[in-house]
């Protein structure tokens, strides 16, 4: 009998939810395939579906429907926000120039929180945009977005937040957060890959970075991905409606995993444990190992998780996130990320904690042999 596979990499991607697939299917068939820009009945039906999803997303996220700009996902949304704001700033005589200017990385403290002094220094240098991830994808740290946005508003500087990992895990309101721009991605919440949105408070804040047709107010031209948009709309509604209950359940799973890992691997380190964290992410360093070897052995055991390290020219390098937080290199290269989703169970946690001691022992022994 094949072993039960355990998926704890939900921060990377999630399965398409049945409810989402159900609403998408009509727009993948021969009856509702119209181009939303067409004036005939096929096009009108597609346009109605797109606008219905836009209204649903706006209502769920505390935004006006015309503030929702559909994109291909989080990466495009972030690019439109940051580069588009740079172009708009240039046209207003701001400090950023066409595809140029200066990038300033805001320092974080040991808890992963943006340092107030770093923000003040950046604002004093006349930046055109400040961008801060709401929930960090590697360690789950929640940034004080409303406070950062308010400070930027005082300085008359646009503020953007990548809320890809926040949606469905913590309460998210575009209106209450005070952001000018906010990015979302569908495949993190049970929608398909290739669909997301940038919510734009004032369209004068950004300029298009892709040019062509006049769709979506000219900010993101191109024929809309109707099935993806419809599915994304449904996924956002479900994620927001279920957020509180899911957060409670995932917090229990995360905390249980961390307790059990520490029980079986006493020298393990929970990264960002002292911070306010989203409920679905746990980042754990296991001294004496490296994450790539751990991931391989976990995968062989039927357990899927991830790491923030990067393998370059045969050498494992620590995550830039952990490095910025001051985590020592030996712990940075030994970090694993376990991320939970709606289908995660206590049985998953039990299986990981049961398999871990043997895997840690094997990886540590191999590491000792290799470094003799």
C-alpha positions in Angstrom: 0.0 0.0 0.0 1.6 3.4 -1.0 2.5 5.7 1.8 0.3 8.7 2.6 1.8 11.8 1.1 2.0 14.9 3.3 1.9 18.4 1.7 3.2 21.1 4.0 4.2 23.6 1.3 1.0 25.7 1.1 2.9 29.0 1.1 4.3 27.9 -2.2 1.0 27.0 -3.8 -2.3 25.3 -3.0 -4.6 22.9 -4.8 -7.5 24.4 -6.8 -10.6 24.2 -4.6 -13.6 22.2 -5.9 -15.9 25.3 -5.5 -13.4 27.4 -7.5 -13.2 24.8 -10.3 -17.0 24.5 -10.4 -17.5 28.2 -11.2 -14.6 28.2 -13.7 -15.8 25.3 -15.8 -18.5 27.1 -17.8 -16.0 29.6 -19.1 -13.7 26.8 -20.3 -16.3 25.3 -22.5 -17.9 26.2 -25.8 -20.9 28.1 -24.4 -19.2 30.9 -22.4 -15.9 31.5 -24.2 -16.4 35.0 -25.4 -13.9 37.9 -25.3 -15.0 40.4 -22.6 -14.3 43.2 -25.0 -16.7 42.0 -27.7 -20.1 43.7 -28.0 -22.1 40.6 -28.8 -23.9 38.3 -26.4 -20.9 36.0 -25.9 -18.7 39.0 -25.0 -21.3 40.5 -22.8 -21.6 37.3 -20.8 -17.8 37.2 -20.3 -17.8 40.8 -19.4 -20.6 40.3 -16.8 -18.6 37.4 -15.3 -15.4 39.6 -15.0 -17.2 42.5 -13.4 -19.1 40.2 -11.1 -15.8 38.8 -9.8 -14.4 42.4 -9.6 -17.4 43.4 -7.4 -17.0 40.3 -5.2 -13.3 40.8 -4.6 -13.8 44.5 -3.9 -16.5 43.7 -1.3 -14.4 41.0 0.3 -11.3 43.1 0.5 -12.8 46.5 1.5 -12.1 48.1 -1.9 -14.1 49.6 -4.7 -14.6 47.3 -7.7 -12.9 49.8 -10.0 -9.8 49.7 -7.8 -9.2 46.0 -8.7 -6.8 45.4 -11.5 -6.4 41.8 -12.5 -2.9 40.5 -13.2 -1.2 37.2 -13.9 -0.3 36.9 -10.2 1.7 38.3 -7.4 4.9 38.9 -9.3 3.2 41.0 -12.0 1.2 42.8 -9.4 4.3 43.8 -7.5 6.1 44.9 -10.7 3.1 47.0 -11.8 3.0 48.6 -8.3 6.7 49.3 -8.0 7.7 50.1 -11.5 4.4 51.7 -12.3 4.8 54.0 -9.3 8.3 54.8 -10.3 7.1 55.9 -13.8 4.3 57.9 -12.3 6.7 59.6 -9.8 9.0 60.5 -12.7 6.2 62.1 -14.6 5.4 64.2 -11.5 9.0 65.3 -11.2 9.8 62.9 -8.4 13.1 61.3 -7.5 12.8 58.1 -9.6 13.7 58.0 -13.3 12.6 55.8 -16.1 13.6 52.3 -15.2 16.3 53.7 -13.0 16.6 55.4 -9.7 17.9 54.0 -6.4 16.6 51.0 -4.5 16.8 51.3 -0.7 16.5 48.1 1.4 14.8 48.8 4.7 16.6 47.1 7.6 14.6 44.7 9.9 15.3 43.8 13.5 15.9 40.3 14.9 12.1 39.8 14.9 11.9 40.5 11.2 10.0 43.8 11.7 10.9 46.9 9.6 12.9 49.3 11.8 11.2 52.6 12.2 14.6 54.4 11.9 15.2 52.8 8.5 11.9 53.9 7.2 12.5 57.5 8.4 15.9 57.6 6.7 14.3 56.4 3.4 11.5 59.0 3.6 14.1 61.7 4.3 15.9 60.7 1.1 12.8 61.5 -0.9 11.7 58.0 -2.1 8.8 57.7 -4.5 7.4 54.5 -3.1 7.7 52.3 0.0 6.9 48.6 -0.4 6.6 46.2 2.5 5.4 42.6 2.4 2.4 42.2 4.8 3.3 38.6 5.8 6.7 37.3 5.1 6.6 34.1 3.0 9.5 32.4 4.7 9.1 33.1 8.4 5.4 34.3 8.6 6.2 37.6 10.4 3.4 40.1 10.2 4.5 43.6 9.5 2.6 46.6 11.1 1.2 47.6 7.7 -1.4 50.1 8.9 1.2 52.0 10.9 3.8 52.0 8.1 1.1 53.1 5.6 0.0 56.0 7.9 3.6 57.2 8.3 4.1 57.2 4.5 0.8 59.1 4.0 2.1 61.8 6.4 5.2 62.1 4.2 3.1 62.1 1.1 4.8 58.9 -0.2 2.9 56.1 -1.9 2.8 52.8 0.1 2.5 49.3 -1.4 2.1 46.0 0.4 2.4 42.5 -1.1 -0.5 40.8 0.7 -0.1 37.5 -1.1 0.6 35.5 2.1 -1.7 37.5 4.2 -5.0 37.0 2.4 -7.1 34.2 4.1 -4.6 33.9 6.9 -4.9 37.3 8.7 -7.7 39.9 8.5 -7.1 42.0 5.4 -8.9 45.2 4.5 -7.6 47.5 1.8 -9.6 50.4 3.2 -8.5 50.0 6.8 -4.8 49.3 6.0 -4.4 52.7 4.3 -2.3 51.4 1.5 -2.2 53.0 -1.9 -1.4 49.7 -3.6 -1.9 46.0 -2.6 -1.0 42.8 -4.4 -2.8 39.4 -4.2 -2.3 36.1 -5.9 -4.8 33.4 -6.6 -2.8 30.2 -6.3 -2.1 30.8 -2.6 -5.8 30.6 -1.7 -7.2 27.7 -3.9 -7.5 29.5 -7.2 -5.4 28.5 -10.3 -1.9 29.7 -11.0 -1.7 32.6 -13.4 -4.3 35.0 -11.9 -4.0 37.7 -9.2 -4.8 41.3 -8.7 -3.3 44.7 -7.8 -5.7 46.9 -5.9 -5.1 50.6 -6.7 -6.5 53.3 -4.6 -5.9 56.1 -7.1 -4.9 55.1 -10.7 -2.8 58.2 -11.0 -0.4 56.5 -8.6 0.8 54.1 -11.3 1.5 53.9 -15.0 1.1 50.8 -17.2 4.2 48.7 -17.7 2.5 46.6 -20.5 1.0 48.4 -23.4 -1.5 47.5 -26.0 -5.3 47.6 -25.7 -7.4 49.7 -23.3 -8.6 46.9 -21.0 -8.6 47.5 -17.2 -8.4 51.3 -17.5 -5.3 51.0 -19.6 -3.3 49.9 -16.6 -3.1 46.3 -17.5 -4.1 45.9 -21.1 -4.8 42.6 -22.8 -7.7 40.2 -23.1 -8.8 39.2 -19.6 -8.3 35.6 -18.3 -12.1 35.1 -17.7 -12.0 31.6 -16.2 -9.1 32.6 -13.9 -10.8 35.8 -12.8 -14.1 34.0 -12.1 -12.2 31.4 -10.1 -10.1 34.0 -8.3 -13.3 35.9 -7.3 -14.8 32.8 -5.7 -11.5 31.9 -4.0 -11.2 35.4 -2.4 -14.8 35.2 -1.1 -14.1 31.8 0.5 -10.7 32.8 1.9 -12.1 35.9 3.6 -15.3 34.1 4.9 -13.2 31.3 6.3 -10.2 33.3 7.6 -11.0 33.4 11.3 -11.8 29.8 11.7 -8.9 28.6 9.5 -6.5 30.8 11.5 -7.5 29.3 14.7 -7.1 25.7 13.4 -3.8 26.4 11.6 -2.3 28.2 14.7 -3.0 25.0 16.7 -1.3 22.8 14.0 1.7 25.1 13.8 2.2 25.4 17.5 1.8 21.6 17.9 4.4 20.9 15.2 6.9 23.3 16.8 6.4 21.7 20.2 6.8 18.2 18.9 9.9 19.1 16.8 11.5 20.6 19.9 10.7 17.5 21.8 12.3 15.1 19.3 15.1 17.5 18.2 15.8 19.6 21.3 18.5 21.8 19.7 16.1 22.9 16.9 15.5 26.6 16.6 12.1 28.2 15.8 12.9 31.2 13.7 10.9 34.4 14.5 9.2 32.7 17.4 9.2 35.9 19.3 7.3 37.8 16.5 3.6 38.1 15.7 3.3 35.5 13.0 0.7 34.4 10.5 -0.8 31.0 11.5 0.3 29.0 8.5 4.1 29.3 8.4 6.7 27.7 10.7 10.4 28.2 9.9 12.7 25.8 11.8 16.5 25.5 11.7 18.0 22.1 12.6 21.7 22.5 13.6 24.2 20.2 12.0 22.1 19.7 8.8 21.6 21.6 5.6 18.2 22.3 4.2 18.7 20.7 0.7 19.7 17.3 2.2 16.8 17.5 4.7 14.3 18.3 1.9 15.5 15.4 -0.1 15.1 12.9 2.7 11.8 14.4 3.8 10.6 14.0 0.2 11.7 10.4 0.2 9.6 9.9 3.3 6.6 11.4 1.5 6.7 14.8 3.2 6.7 18.0 1.1 8.0 21.2 2.6 10.5 23.9 1.5 13.5 26.0 2.5 14.5 29.6 1.9 18.1 28.8 1.0 19.5 29.0 -2.5 21.8 26.5 -4.0 24.5 28.3 -6.1 27.5 26.6 -7.7 27.1 23.6 -5.5 27.0 25.5 -2.2 24.0 26.1 -0.1 23.5 29.8 0.8 21.3 31.0 3.7 18.0 32.7 3.0 18.4 36.5 2.6 15.4 36.9 5.0 17.1 35.0 7.8 20.4 36.8 7.1 18.6 40.2 7.4 17.2 39.1 10.7 20.7 38.3 12.0 20.3 34.5 12.0 23.8 32.9 12.0 24.8 31.3 8.8 24.9 27.7 10.1 21.3 28.0 11.2 20.3 29.9 8.0 21.4 27.0 5.8 19.7 24.5 8.0 16.2 26.2 7.9 13.1 24.4 6.8 9.7 26.0 6.1 6.5 24.0 6.9 3.4 25.8 5.7 -0.2 24.7 6.4 -3.4 25.0 4.4 -7.1 24.2 4.7 -6.5 20.4 4.1 -3.7 20.1 6.7 -4.4 17.8 9.6 -3.0 16.8 13.0 -2.1 13.5 11.4 0.3 15.4 9.1 2.0 17.0 12.2 2.3 13.6 13.8 3.8 12.0 10.7 6.4 14.8 10.5 7.4 14.6 14.1 7.6 10.8 13.9 9.8 10.8 10.8 12.1 13.7 11.8 14.5 12.1 14.3 15.6 9.4 11.9 16.0 11.8 9.0 18.0 14.3 11.2 20.2 11.5 12.4 20.9 10.4 8.9 21.6 13.9 7.5 23.9 14.7 10.5 25.8 11.5 10.1 26.3 12.2 6.4 27.4 15.7 7.1 30.0 14.5 9.6 31.4 12.0 7.0 31.6 14.7 4.3 33.4 17.2 6.6 36.0 14.8 8.0 
